[in-house]
Every structure is written in structure tokens, then in C-alpha cells.
Amino acid sequence: MFNYFPAKEDLFFDRGAEAEEHLAAVVRDRAPGTCPVEAVREDLLSDLRENHPMLGLQPGAIAFWQMTSEPPPSSDGLPRPVGPLRAWRSRLPADLS
């Protein structure tokens, strides 16, 4: 497994860099006079119409997002990091600016 994925989280978040680059391109390549929020909104609406897989709205998506956003219980009582999803969320505003 680790020959293909550097960490086990990468099994779930292997397309994170692609998603980040897509959002950056939407903002960077928007039409003159279009605000960044409107460009991202239009892109999202287009993806919703096409049921794009990167949106994570397929059957079973709720279980996936719960599993990846909630920390697993710790046997030693110490808090566990929730992983790349929170890190990605915290980097996103800076990446898009």
C-alpha cells in the first residue's frame, strides 16, 4: 500500500491537490469583472448539475465524510488529530488569495 500512497489518509484524499488547483484556476482564470465568489459559485453549480464525483454526493458520501471528519476514539485518552481534511480547510483561504 505505501508504495502507492505515502500515508493511509492518502487513500481517501488522493485528489486534494487536484481540487485545490481546480479552485485556484477557477479564481485565477475568471472573466474580467467577475468576482471570485461568483466564479466559484458558477463552477459549483455546474458541478452540481453534472453530479461531479469530486463533490462527494454519491451514495455513501455521508458515511465517508463522517469517518474522515470525526477523530477516531483513542484508547489512551489522548486527543487525536483529524487529519488532512482540517489541514486543507485551514489552508484554503490563503491558497485562493
N, C-alpha and C positions, 0 to 999 in steps of 0.2 A: 504494500500500500504506500509506504513512504518513498518508494521510487517515483511515484506519480504525484503525490501530494506532500508538501513539506510538513503539514500538521493535520491532525484529524479534522479540525474545523474547516479546512480547505475542501473537504468532501462536500460540505454544504455551501460554502461561499466561494466557489471556484470562479465565479463570474463577477465578483465585486469590482475588480479593476475595470472590467468592460462596462459595467453600469456607471461607474464614476466618470469614465471617459465619455460615455454617451451623454450624460447630463452636462458635462463641461462643453462638449461640442454643440449641444442644443443652445446653450447660452452664448458661446463664442460665435456661432455661425448664424445667429438670428438676423432677421431682416432689419435694415436700418430703421430706427424709430420704434422698434418693438421692445418693450421692457422685458427683462429676463424672466420675471414671473409669468408673463403672458406666453413667452416662448415655451417654458417648461409645462405650463398648463395645456397648451395646444398639443405638445408632444405626448403628454399623459393621456389626453382624451383620444388621440389617435391610437395609442397602445391599448386603451380600454376597448375601443371599437374592434380592434383586431385580436383581442384576448391574448396579448403578447405574453409569452411564458416568463419573461423577466419580472412581470408584476406579481407573480406568485398567487394567482387567483384560481388555480386549478383545484380539482377535488383533493382534499387532504392538506390544503395550504394552512388551514387554521392550526392543525396539529404541528406542522412544521414550524410555524412562527412561534408557537408556544414553546416548543422544545428548544429553539435557538435563542429565544429572548429571556427565558427564565433560567436562573442558575440551578444546576442540579443540587440535590441535597448533599451536604458534606457530612461524612462520617466522623470527622474530628471536630466539628463545631465551628470551624473557621470559615469566614466568608469566601466564596469562590467567585472568580471573575466570570462575567457572562460572555466574554469573548469578542470576536471581531465585529459583531453587529453593533454593539455600543461604541466601539472604537470608530467604526465607519460613520455612525451618526454624528459623533463629535467632530470628525474631520470635514464633513460635508460642507458646512457654510464657508470655511476657509478655501476649500477646493474649488468652489463655484465663484468665488470673488475674483 
